Amino acid sequence: MRLVTGLKFRYFNPVSRKFLTIVGCIVVLAFPSANAWAAGRAKAGKTVTKTVLGSTVICKKWGPLQLKLKVAQTITNGKVKVKILAVTWPIWPQHTVKSVFINEKALPLLQQQVMELQSSKIETISGATDITVSFKQSLQAALLAAAKV
């Protein structure tokens, strides 16, 4: 038996680099990335605007306080997200001239904090500690009510 040398076996045709580069680019551009694919498959959140009331809290000797929140509730993949759109107080302490004076100054400041922070983790206002504590309690109750589906 004799070995044949010098013959080239051509089982595979040589492919140019340019052709492989073009095919690779087409494949990469034809299929979206995994994150974009997953984002496209995720359920779009349904947003509902609700108005909820907090509990009526007695502000020591000054009188009752109740908050009313307007919220946007978004449910995505079973998770509830709440964005506070507005904070008002239909019931607020007006027992004395002093309580009216304090609350007319403190309540807008507390409202501003809630709108900025979007939570009940607000700071106590000096000179209006009682109203701040009552405000936080009513706010937490309203946020719990807003988170319910």
Secondary structure by P-SEA (a helix, b strand, c coil): ccccccccccccccccaaaaaaaaaaaaaacccaaaaaaaacccbbbbbbbbbccccccccbbbbbbbbbbbbbbcccbbbbbbccccccccccccaaaaaaaaacaaaaaaaaaaacccccccccccaaaaaaaaaaaaaaaaaaacc
